[in-house]
């Protein structure tokens, strides 16, 4: 009985980790797309030149 529970626990952990990693990949892809759009469509500065592409 204990080995069956250990195997089920291992399967549950691996499934959860795989799902979490897949979600993190989608979040990273969305952040990358937003960063690229911000880089491409940044506003111009007061002198007509483009400002810095970062905020800090």
N, C-alpha and C positions, 0 to 999 in steps of 0.2 A: 504494500500500500504506500509506503514512504517513497520508494523509487518512482512510482507513478505520479505522486504529488510533486516530486522534484522535477520530473520531466515536464509536467504541465506548467509549473512555475517558470521553468526555463523558456518554454515556448511563449508564455505570456510576456516575459521580459524582452525576448528578442522581437516579438511582434510590436510591442510598445516602442522599443528603440527604433525599429525600422520606420514606424509611422511618424515618430517625432523627427527623425532625420529627414524624411521626405517633406514634412511640413517646413522644416528649416530651409531646405533647398528652395522651396517656392517663395518663402519670405525673402531669402537672399536675392532671388531673381527679381522680385518686385522692387526691392530697394535699388538694385543695379539699374533697372529701367528708369526709376524716378531720378536717380543721380544723373544718368545720361541725358534725360530730357531737361533737367535743370542746367546741365552743362551746355546743351545745344541752344536753349531758348533763354539764356541769361539776358538781363536788360543792359542797355548801354548806360555809360556813366554821364556825368555832366559835360565832359569835353567831347562827347561823341564816341569815345573809345569804350570798349567793353571792360567791365569791372572784373574783379577777381571772381573766379568760379567757385570759391569756397567762402564760407561765412565768417570764419574767425580771423 
